[in-house]
């Protein structure tokens, strides 16, 4: 528990303190040029604007932990990741010298080839589930290379590039240059790989045969059957919650993909799926789960109970790099708390649509059988325990105490308290717990009676009224009359925080006091801030009553500091006017 100074002494100390605004750090990227091409192709290339996946194209640094994406507010890129990747790709393709000319978006003259790309990953990835431990910089780009001639018959090529770089020892607080350097190296690796794939793909497109006068309609293929799944011997009823199958990148297209190299797939214009691969794989896997569970189990697609089963297709293509060609299926399966990459291949008897369907069904059948084995392992590992009832939800009310009368206060004037803004993610009824620097969890069993933003606004208004900080009175957000000062700000923290093994309540605000220009004699408008105030309190325990008591005390301490800072700022604004 911290020492508390008498209010008069605290006022003297706080009056001498200066506040500083948070520093925003800007970083730029400069990817290293790729190796020069062995030969120049007699082709020109136009590069379209790059796009980016959701959450990957913000100026703020992105980092991932436990499958979630977060952002650093104070560490930002000078260019968005899509813009930085486009600049690096243009510079790399021109430096490699594999084309007669490389134009950027909006190039004035016609080009033989066009390249469009999407930034799939551009972030720091932590190994720990709570944003701790070792981390790597990861950059992934997916591109589409196509001929621009209307009569071209060759299908567009799908290219993938990846760069990964380990991040060294953690930077000192406030410095992310180590992260920047690692992402710069990962971007350089990805761009070099992309340039090599573009050159190789361009060469294959340049060898396109003469256009066919009347191409035959593409054969459509559907996958419907998985055989050979035996029922499991279940000692008790089992419920499986099937989350479906997702797909990675551009795998979920109707054209059958041909894997022509390790990093490149081409769409087959003669073969098409009747449904997207993820739908077909999901339906077949769901049928396999139902066959395995039999009458003793059930498969549901919604609800909160049951063992969760799902996965992501990493590859679903004809691998023509082998002889004979093979159906290749890669599924990142997740069953309960276990995950495993399942890879199955099946040679094609011939190139007909029927042979393709049979090969993919055989590969999927083996994938489904391995999923069932993983499911059986998870069921055996789970000890049969009686379901415990969920704890009843508790609604917590806060009871703060207004500070005593403030001696250092505005010599005259009234004030209006505007409704406080709330930092993103804080204005929730669930009690929030910060368990690490990057991870905040919500407690479903503990909820506030009112939203934190409403509580903080009312508490600040009440504290300024009770302390007499403004002799002319203090009004709330709905006041229609004109006042000498306006107090506004942002609630920046309102949560429980884990500090050195102990929990504490933390309430912080950034406030601003503005002097209003009510007349020509009153002088110009002026403002003071941000005024940063904080209140903390140790938790005696984790019950609802103890959480409410600690947070009430933290609010009270934050209000004490707020009244001091607001009163001092108003007095200084009057003296300066």
TORROMAR-316115 format. One record per residue (C-alpha): residue in three letters; chain; y, z, x negated. Coordinates in steps of 0.5 Angstrom, whole numbers. Each point is the difference from the previous one (the first is absolute). Layout:
N
> resn | chain | Y | Z | X
> ALA | A | Y | Z | X
...
This chain:
577
> resn | chain | Y | Z | X
> UNK | A | 0 | 0 | 0
> UNK | A | 7 | -2 | -3
> UNK | A | 5 | 5 | -1
> UNK | A | 6 | 0 | 5
> UNK | A | 7 | 1 | -3
> UNK | A | 5 | 3 | 5
> UNK | A | 4 | -5 | 4
> UNK | A | 7 | 1 | -4
> UNK | A | -4 | -1 | -7
> UNK | A | -3 | -6 | 3
> UNK | A | 6 | -3 | 2
> UNK | A | 3 | 0 | -6
> UNK | A | -5 | -3 | -4
> UNK | A | -1 | -6 | 5
> UNK | A | 7 | -1 | 0
> UNK | A | 0 | -2 | -7
> UNK | A | -6 | -4 | 0
> UNK | A | 1 | -8 | 0
> UNK | A | -5 | -4 | 4
> UNK | A | -2 | -7 | -2
> UNK | A | -3 | -6 | 3
> UNK | A | -7 | -2 | -1
> UNK | A | -1 | -5 | -5
> UNK | A | -3 | -7 | 2
> UNK | A | -4 | -3 | -6
> UNK | A | 0 | -8 | 0
> UNK | A | -6 | -4 | -4
> UNK | A | -1 | -7 | -1
> UNK | A | -6 | -4 | -2
> UNK | A | -1 | -5 | -6
> UNK | A | -7 | -3 | 0
> UNK | A | -3 | -3 | -6
> UNK | A | 0 | -8 | 0
> UNK | A | -8 | -2 | 0
> UNK | A | -3 | -4 | -5
> UNK | A | 2 | -8 | -1
> UNK | A | -4 | -5 | 4
> UNK | A | -5 | -4 | -4
> UNK | A | 2 | -6 | 4
> UNK | A | 6 | -2 | 4
> UNK | A | -2 | -3 | 7
> UNK | A | 3 | -6 | 3
> UNK | A | 2 | 4 | 6
> UNK | A | 6 | 4 | 3
> UNK | A | 0 | 7 | 3
> UNK | A | 5 | 3 | 5
> UNK | A | -1 | 8 | 1
> UNK | A | 2 | 2 | 7
> UNK | A | 3 | 7 | 1
> UNK | A | -5 | 6 | -1
> UNK | A | -2 | 5 | 5
> UNK | A | -3 | 7 | 0
> UNK | A | -5 | 4 | 4
> UNK | A | 3 | 6 | 4
> UNK | A | 3 | 5 | -4
> UNK | A | 0 | -4 | -6
> UNK | A | 7 | -3 | 0
> UNK | A | 4 | 6 | 0
> UNK | A | 5 | 1 | -6
> UNK | A | -2 | 7 | 0
> UNK | A | -6 | 1 | -5
> UNK | A | -7 | 0 | 4
> UNK | A | -6 | 5 | -2
> UNK | A | -7 | 1 | 4
> UNK | A | -4 | 6 | 0
> UNK | A | -6 | 0 | 5
> UNK | A | 1 | -6 | 3
> UNK | A | 7 | 1 | 2
> UNK | A | 6 | -3 | -3
> UNK | A | 7 | 4 | -1
> UNK | A | 6 | -1 | -3
> UNK | A | 5 | 3 | -5
> UNK | A | 7 | 0 | 3
> UNK | A | 4 | 1 | -7
> UNK | A | -4 | -5 | -4
> UNK | A | 1 | -7 | 2
> UNK | A | -1 | -7 | -3
> UNK | A | 6 | -5 | -1
> UNK | A | -4 | -5 | 4
> UNK | A | -5 | 0 | 5
> UNK | A | -7 | -1 | -2
> UNK | A | -1 | -6 | 3
> UNK | A | 7 | -3 | -3
> UNK | A | -2 | 3 | -7
> UNK | A | -7 | -3 | 1
> UNK | A | 3 | -7 | 2
> UNK | A | 5 | 0 | -6
> UNK | A | -6 | 2 | -5
> UNK | A | -4 | -6 | 3
> UNK | A | 5 | -5 | -1
> UNK | A | 2 | 2 | -7
> UNK | A | -8 | 1 | -2
> UNK | A | -2 | -7 | 3
> UNK | A | 6 | -3 | -3
> UNK | A | -1 | 3 | -7
> UNK | A | -8 | -2 | 0
> UNK | A | 2 | -7 | 1
> UNK | A | -5 | -3 | 4
> UNK | A | 4 | -4 | 5
> UNK | A | 5 | -5 | -1
> UNK | A | 5 | 4 | 4
> UNK | A | 0 | 7 | 4
> UNK | A | 5 | 1 | 6
> UNK | A | 2 | 6 | 3
> UNK | A | 1 | 1 | 7
> UNK | A | 4 | -5 | 3
> UNK | A | -1 | -5 | -5
> UNK | A | 4 | -7 | 1
> UNK | A | -6 | -5 | -2
> UNK | A | -7 | -1 | 3
> UNK | A | -5 | 3 | -4
> UNK | A | -8 | -1 | 0
> UNK | A | -2 | 7 | 1
> UNK | A | 2 | 6 | 3
> UNK | A | -1 | 7 | -1
> UNK | A | 1 | 6 | 5
> UNK | A | -2 | 7 | -2
> UNK | A | 0 | 7 | 3
> UNK | A | 0 | 7 | -4
> UNK | A | -6 | 4 | 2
> UNK | A | 1 | 6 | -4
> UNK | A | 6 | 2 | -4
> UNK | A | -1 | 7 | -2
> UNK | A | -2 | 7 | -3
> UNK | A | -7 | 2 | 2
> UNK | A | -2 | 7 | -1
> UNK | A | -7 | 2 | -1
> UNK | A | 1 | 7 | 3
> UNK | A | 0 | 0 | 8
> UNK | A | 6 | 4 | 0
> UNK | A | 4 | -4 | -5
> UNK | A | -2 | 3 | -6
> UNK | A | -4 | -1 | -6
> UNK | A | 0 | -7 | -4
> UNK | A | 3 | -6 | 3
> UNK | A | 0 | -7 | -2
> UNK | A | 5 | -6 | 2
> UNK | A | -3 | -5 | 4
> UNK | A | 3 | -7 | 2
> UNK | A | -4 | -5 | 4
> UNK | A | 2 | -7 | 3
> UNK | A | -3 | -5 | 4
> UNK | A | 3 | -7 | 0
> UNK | A | -2 | -7 | 4
> UNK | A | 1 | -6 | -4
> UNK | A | 0 | -7 | 4
> UNK | A | 2 | -7 | -1
> UNK | A | 6 | -2 | 4
> UNK | A | -2 | -7 | 1
> UNK | A | -1 | -1 | 8
> UNK | A | -6 | -4 | -1
> UNK | A | -4 | 5 | -5
> UNK | A | -7 | 2 | 2
> UNK | A | -1 | 5 | -5
> UNK | A | 0 | 7 | 3
> UNK | A | 5 | 5 | -3
> UNK | A | -2 | 5 | -5
> UNK | A | 0 | 7 | 0
> UNK | A | 2 | 4 | -6
> UNK | A | -1 | 7 | -2
> UNK | A | 3 | 4 | -6
> UNK | A | 0 | 7 | -2
> UNK | A | 3 | 4 | -5
> UNK | A | -1 | 8 | -2
> UNK | A | 3 | 4 | -5
> UNK | A | -2 | 8 | -1
> UNK | A | 6 | 4 | 0
> UNK | A | 1 | 5 | -6
> UNK | A | 2 | 7 | 0
> UNK | A | 5 | 2 | 6
> UNK | A | 7 | -1 | -1
> UNK | A | 5 | 5 | 0
> UNK | A | 3 | 2 | 7
> UNK | A | 5 | -5 | 2
> UNK | A | -3 | -6 | -4
> UNK | A | -5 | -5 | 2
> UNK | A | 1 | -5 | -6
> UNK | A | -7 | 1 | -2
> UNK | A | -2 | -2 | 7
> UNK | A | 5 | -6 | -1
> UNK | A | -3 | -2 | -6
> UNK | A | -7 | 0 | 2
> UNK | A | 1 | -4 | 7
> UNK | A | 4 | -5 | -5
> UNK | A | -6 | -1 | -4
> UNK | A | -5 | -1 | 6
> UNK | A | 5 | -5 | 3
> UNK | A | 0 | -4 | -6
> UNK | A | -8 | 0 | 0
> UNK | A | 0 | -2 | 7
> UNK | A | 5 | -5 | -1
> UNK | A | -4 | -3 | -6
> UNK | A | -6 | 0 | 4
> UNK | A | 4 | -4 | 6
> UNK | A | 3 | -5 | -5
> UNK | A | -7 | -2 | -3
> UNK | A | -3 | 0 | 7
> UNK | A | 5 | -4 | 3
> UNK | A | -1 | -5 | -6
> UNK | A | -7 | 0 | 1
> UNK | A | 1 | -1 | 8
> UNK | A | 5 | -6 | -1
> UNK | A | -5 | -4 | -5
> UNK | A | -5 | 1 | 5
> UNK | A | 5 | -3 | 6
> UNK | A | 2 | -5 | -4
> UNK | A | -7 | -3 | 0
> UNK | A | 0 | 0 | 7
> UNK | A | -4 | -7 | 3
> UNK | A | 3 | -5 | 4
> UNK | A | 2 | 2 | 7
> UNK | A | -6 | -1 | 5
> UNK | A | 2 | -4 | 6
> UNK | A | -3 | 4 | 5
> UNK | A | -3 | 7 | -2
> UNK | A | -5 | 2 | 4
> UNK | A | 1 | 7 | 4
> UNK | A | -1 | 6 | -3
> UNK | A | -7 | 3 | 2
> UNK | A | 1 | 7 | 3
> UNK | A | -5 | 6 | -2
> UNK | A | -1 | 7 | 3
> UNK | A | -4 | 6 | -2
> UNK | A | -3 | 4 | 5
> UNK | A | -7 | 3 | -2
> UNK | A | -2 | 5 | -5
> UNK | A | -7 | 2 | 0
> UNK | A | -5 | 5 | -3
> UNK | A | 4 | 6 | 1
> UNK | A | -5 | 6 | 1
> UNK | A | 2 | 6 | 5
> UNK | A | 2 | 6 | -4
> UNK | A | -4 | 7 | 1
> UNK | A | 5 | 4 | 3
> UNK | A | -1 | 8 | 0
> UNK | A | 6 | 0 | 5
> UNK | A | 5 | -4 | 4
> UNK | A | 5 | -4 | -5
> UNK | A | 6 | -3 | 2
> UNK | A | 3 | -6 | -4
> UNK | A | 8 | -2 | 1
> UNK | A | 0 | -7 | -3
> UNK | A | 7 | -2 | -2
> UNK | A | -1 | -7 | -1
> UNK | A | 0 | -5 | -6
> UNK | A | 6 | -2 | -3
> UNK | A | 1 | -5 | -5
> UNK | A | 4 | -1 | -7
> UNK | A | 5 | -5 | -1
> UNK | A | -1 | -7 | 3
> UNK | A | -8 | 1 | 1
> UNK | A | 1 | 0 | 8
> UNK | A | 2 | -7 | 1
> UNK | A | -5 | -5 | 4
> UNK | A | -1 | -5 | -6
> UNK | A | -6 | 2 | -4
> UNK | A | 2 | 2 | -7
> UNK | A | -3 | -3 | -6
> UNK | A | 0 | 4 | -6
> UNK | A | 2 | -5 | -6
> UNK | A | 2 | 5 | -5
> UNK | A | 0 | 8 | -2
> UNK | A | 7 | 0 | 3
> UNK | A | 1 | -6 | 5
> UNK | A | -3 | -2 | 6
> UNK | A | 1 | -7 | 4
> UNK | A | 0 | -1 | 7
> UNK | A | -6 | -5 | 3
> UNK | A | 3 | -5 | 5
> UNK | A | -7 | -2 | 2
> UNK | A | -3 | 7 | 2
> UNK | A | 4 | 5 | 5
> UNK | A | -2 | 7 | 2
> UNK | A | 0 | 1 | 8
> UNK | A | 3 | 7 | -1
> UNK | A | 4 | 3 | -6
> UNK | A | -5 | 3 | -5
> UNK | A | 2 | 7 | 2
> UNK | A | -2 | 0 | 7
> UNK | A | -7 | -3 | -1
> UNK | A | -1 | 5 | -6
> UNK | A | 2 | 6 | 5
> UNK | A | -4 | -3 | 6
> UNK | A | -6 | 0 | -5
> UNK | A | 1 | 6 | -3
> UNK | A | 1 | 4 | 7
> UNK | A | -7 | -3 | 2
> UNK | A | -3 | 2 | -6
> UNK | A | 2 | 7 | 1
> UNK | A | -2 | 0 | 8
> UNK | A | -7 | -2 | -2
> UNK | A | 0 | 5 | -6
> UNK | A | 2 | 6 | 5
> UNK | A | -4 | -2 | 6
> UNK | A | 0 | 5 | 6
> UNK | A | 1 | 6 | -5
> UNK | A | 7 | -3 | -1
> UNK | A | 6 | -3 | 2
> UNK | A | 6 | -5 | -3
> UNK | A | 7 | 1 | 2
> UNK | A | 6 | -4 | -1
> UNK | A | 5 | 6 | 1
> UNK | A | 1 | 7 | 1
> UNK | A | 0 | 6 | -5
> UNK | A | -7 | 2 | -1
> UNK | A | -6 | -3 | -4
> UNK | A | -1 | -3 | -7
> UNK | A | 5 | -5 | -1
> UNK | A | -3 | -7 | -3
> UNK | A | 4 | -6 | -2
> UNK | A | 2 | -4 | -6
> UNK | A | 4 | -6 | -3
> UNK | A | -3 | -7 | -2
> UNK | A | 2 | -1 | -7
> UNK | A | -3 | -7 | 0
> UNK | A | -4 | -5 | 5
> UNK | A | 0 | -7 | -3
> UNK | A | -5 | -5 | -2
> UNK | A | -1 | 1 | -8
> UNK | A | 0 | -7 | -3
> UNK | A | 0 | 2 | -7
> UNK | A | -7 | 2 | 1
> UNK | A | -6 | -5 | 0
> UNK | A | -2 | -1 | 6
> UNK | A | 6 | 3 | 4
> UNK | A | -1 | 7 | 3
> UNK | A | 3 | 4 | 5
> UNK | A | 4 | 5 | -3
> UNK | A | 2 | 7 | 4
> UNK | A | 4 | 6 | -3
> UNK | A | 1 | 6 | 5
> UNK | A | 4 | 6 | -2
> UNK | A | -4 | 5 | 5
> UNK | A | 2 | 7 | 2
> UNK | A | -4 | 4 | 3
> UNK | A | 2 | 7 | 2
> UNK | A | 2 | 3 | -7
> UNK | A | -4 | -5 | -4
> UNK | A | 3 | -7 | -2
> UNK | A | -4 | -6 | -4
> UNK | A | 1 | -7 | -2
> UNK | A | -6 | -4 | 3
> UNK | A | -1 | -7 | -3
> UNK | A | -5 | -5 | 3
> UNK | A | -2 | -7 | -2
> UNK | A | -4 | -5 | 4
> UNK | A | -2 | -7 | -3
> UNK | A | 1 | -6 | 5
> UNK | A | -5 | -5 | 1
> UNK | A | 4 | -6 | 1
> UNK | A | 8 | -1 | 2
> UNK | A | -1 | -1 | 7
> UNK | A | 3 | 5 | 5
> UNK | A | -6 | 3 | 2
> UNK | A | -2 | 2 | -7
> UNK | A | 7 | 3 | -1
> UNK | A | -1 | 4 | 6
> UNK | A | -7 | 2 | -2
> UNK | A | 2 | 2 | -7
> UNK | A | 6 | 5 | 3
> UNK | A | -4 | 3 | 5
> UNK | A | -6 | 2 | -5
> UNK | A | 6 | 3 | -5
> UNK | A | 3 | 4 | 6
> UNK | A | -7 | 2 | 2
> UNK | A | -1 | 3 | -7
> UNK | A | 7 | 3 | 0
> UNK | A | -1 | 3 | 7
> UNK | A | -7 | 3 | -2
> UNK | A | 4 | 3 | -6
> UNK | A | 5 | 3 | 4
> UNK | A | -5 | 3 | 5
> UNK | A | -3 | 4 | -7
> UNK | A | 7 | 3 | -1
> UNK | A | 0 | 2 | 7
> UNK | A | -7 | 3 | -1
> UNK | A | 2 | 4 | -6
> UNK | A | 7 | 2 | 3
> UNK | A | -4 | 3 | 6
> UNK | A | -5 | 4 | -4
> UNK | A | 6 | 3 | -4
> UNK | A | 3 | 2 | 6
> UNK | A | -2 | 7 | 2
> UNK | A | -1 | 1 | 7
> UNK | A | 5 | 5 | 2
> UNK | A | 3 | 2 | 7
> UNK | A | 6 | -3 | 1
> UNK | A | 6 | 5 | 0
> UNK | A | 5 | 0 | 5
> UNK | A | 7 | -2 | -3
> UNK | A | 5 | 5 | 0
> UNK | A | 5 | 1 | 5
> UNK | A | 7 | -3 | -1
> UNK | A | 5 | 5 | -2
> UNK | A | 7 | -2 | 2
> UNK | A | 5 | 4 | -5
> UNK | A | 7 | 2 | 1
> UNK | A | 5 | 1 | -5
> UNK | A | 5 | 6 | 0
> UNK | A | 5 | 0 | -5
> UNK | A | 6 | 5 | -2
> UNK | A | 7 | -3 | 0
> UNK | A | 4 | 2 | -7
> UNK | A | 5 | 6 | 0
> UNK | A | 8 | -2 | 1
> UNK | A | 2 | -5 | -6
> UNK | A | 6 | 3 | -4
> UNK | A | 1 | -7 | -4
> UNK | A | 2 | -4 | 6
> UNK | A | 4 | -6 | 3
> UNK | A | 7 | 3 | 1
> UNK | A | 1 | -4 | 6
> UNK | A | -3 | -5 | 4
> UNK | A | -6 | -1 | 5
> UNK | A | -7 | -4 | -2
> UNK | A | -5 | -4 | 4
> UNK | A | -7 | 0 | -3
> UNK | A | -4 | -7 | 1
> UNK | A | -7 | -1 | 2
> UNK | A | -4 | 0 | -7
> UNK | A | -4 | -5 | -2
> UNK | A | -7 | 1 | -3
> UNK | A | -3 | -3 | -6
> UNK | A | -6 | -5 | 2
> UNK | A | -6 | 3 | 3
> UNK | A | 3 | 7 | 0
> UNK | A | 2 | 0 | 8
> UNK | A | -7 | 2 | 2
> UNK | A | -3 | 6 | 5
> UNK | A | -6 | 1 | -5
> UNK | A | 1 | 5 | -5
> UNK | A | 0 | -4 | -7
> UNK | A | -3 | 2 | -6
> UNK | A | 2 | -3 | -7
> UNK | A | -6 | 1 | -4
> UNK | A | 2 | -5 | -6
> UNK | A | 6 | -3 | -3
> UNK | A | -2 | -6 | 4
> UNK | A | -4 | 2 | 6
> UNK | A | 2 | 4 | 6
> UNK | A | -5 | 2 | 6
> UNK | A | 1 | 1 | 7
> UNK | A | -3 | 6 | 3
> UNK | A | -3 | -2 | 7
> UNK | A | -1 | 8 | 2
> UNK | A | 7 | 2 | -1
> UNK | A | 6 | -3 | 3
> UNK | A | 7 | 2 | 1
> UNK | A | 3 | 1 | 7
> UNK | A | 6 | -5 | -2
> UNK | A | 1 | -6 | -5
> UNK | A | 3 | 3 | -7
> UNK | A | 6 | -5 | 1
> UNK | A | 2 | 4 | 6
> UNK | A | -1 | 7 | -3
> UNK | A | 4 | -2 | -6
> UNK | A | 6 | -2 | 4
> UNK | A | 0 | 6 | 5
> UNK | A | -1 | 5 | -6
> UNK | A | 5 | -3 | -4
> UNK | A | 5 | 0 | 6
> UNK | A | -2 | 7 | 2
> UNK | A | 1 | 2 | -7
> UNK | A | 7 | -3 | -1
> UNK | A | 2 | 3 | 7
> UNK | A | -2 | 7 | -2
> UNK | A | 2 | 0 | -7
> UNK | A | 7 | -2 | 2
> UNK | A | 1 | -5 | -5
> UNK | A | 5 | -4 | 4
> UNK | A | 5 | 4 | 3
> UNK | A | 2 | -5 | 5
> UNK | A | -8 | 0 | 3
> UNK | A | -6 | -4 | -1
> UNK | A | -3 | -5 | 5
> UNK | A | -6 | -4 | 0
> UNK | A | -2 | -7 | 0
> UNK | A | 2 | -1 | 8
> UNK | A | 7 | 2 | -1
> UNK | A | 5 | -5 | 2
> UNK | A | 6 | 4 | -2
> UNK | A | 3 | -2 | -7
> UNK | A | -1 | 4 | -6
> UNK | A | 3 | 1 | -7
> UNK | A | -7 | 0 | -4
> UNK | A | -6 | -3 | 2
> UNK | A | -7 | 2 | -3
> UNK | A | -6 | -4 | -1
> UNK | A | -6 | -1 | -4
> UNK | A | -7 | -1 | -1
> UNK | A | -6 | 4 | 0
> UNK | A | -4 | -1 | -6
> UNK | A | -6 | 5 | 0
> UNK | A | -3 | 4 | 6
> UNK | A | -7 | 1 | -2
> UNK | A | -5 | 5 | -4
> UNK | A | -1 | -1 | -7
> UNK | A | -5 | 2 | -5
> UNK | A | 3 | 3 | -6
> UNK | A | -4 | 2 | -6
> UNK | A | -6 | 2 | 5
> UNK | A | 4 | 3 | 5
> UNK | A | 3 | -2 | 6
> UNK | A | 8 | 0 | 2
> UNK | A | 4 | -2 | 6
> UNK | A | 6 | -5 | -3
> UNK | A | 6 | -2 | 4
> UNK | A | 5 | -5 | -3
> UNK | A | 6 | -4 | 2
> UNK | A | 5 | -4 | -3
> UNK | A | 7 | 1 | 4
> UNK | A | 7 | -4 | 0
> UNK | A | 7 | 3 | 2
> UNK | A | 5 | -5 | 2
> UNK | A | 7 | 2 | 2
> UNK | A | 3 | -4 | 5
> UNK | A | 7 | -3 | 0
> UNK | A | 2 | 2 | 7
> UNK | A | 8 | -2 | -2
> UNK | A | 4 | -4 | -5
> UNK | A | 2 | 7 | -3
> UNK | A | -7 | 3 | 0
> UNK | A | -2 | -5 | -6
> UNK | A | -5 | -5 | -1
> UNK | A | -7 | 1 | 2
> UNK | A | -4 | 3 | -6
> UNK | A | -8 | 3 | 0
> UNK | A | -4 | 5 | -5
> UNK | A | -7 | -1 | -1
> UNK | A | -6 | -1 | 0
> UNK | A | 0 | 8 | 0
> UNK | A | -8 | 2 | -2
> UNK | A | -2 | 6 | 3
> UNK | A | -7 | 3 | 0
> UNK | A | -4 | 6 | 3
> UNK | A | -7 | 2 | -2
> UNK | A | -5 | 6 | 2
> UNK | A | -7 | 1 | -2
> UNK | A | -5 | 0 | 5
> UNK | A | -4 | 7 | 1
> UNK | A | -6 | -4 | 3
> UNK | A | -2 | -6 | 4
> UNK | A | 0 | 2 | 7
> UNK | A | 5 | -3 | 5
> UNK | A | 4 | 6 | 0
> UNK | A | 1 | 1 | -7
> UNK | A | 2 | -7 | -1
> UNK | A | 5 | 0 | 6
> UNK | A | 3 | 7 | -4
> UNK | A | 0 | -4 | -7
> UNK | A | 4 | -6 | 3
> UNK | A | 5 | 4 | 4
> UNK | A | 2 | 4 | -6
> UNK | A | 0 | -7 | -4
> UNK | A | 5 | -2 | 5
> UNK | A | 4 | 6 | 0
> UNK | A | 1 | -1 | -8
> UNK | A | 2 | -7 | 1
> UNK | A | 5 | 2 | 5
> UNK | A | 3 | 5 | -5
> UNK | A | 1 | -5 | -5
> UNK | A | 2 | -5 | 5
> UNK | A | 6 | 4 | 3
> UNK | A | 2 | 2 | -7
> UNK | A | 0 | -7 | -2
> UNK | A | 3 | -3 | 6
> UNK | A | 6 | 5 | 0
> UNK | A | 1 | -1 | -7
> UNK | A | 1 | -7 | 0
> UNK | A | 4 | 0 | 7
> UNK | A | 5 | 5 | -4
> UNK | A | 0 | -5 | -6
> UNK | A | 2 | -6 | 4
> UNK | A | 6 | 4 | 3
> UNK | A | 2 | 2 | -6
> UNK | A | 0 | -7 | -3
> UNK | A | 3 | -3 | 6
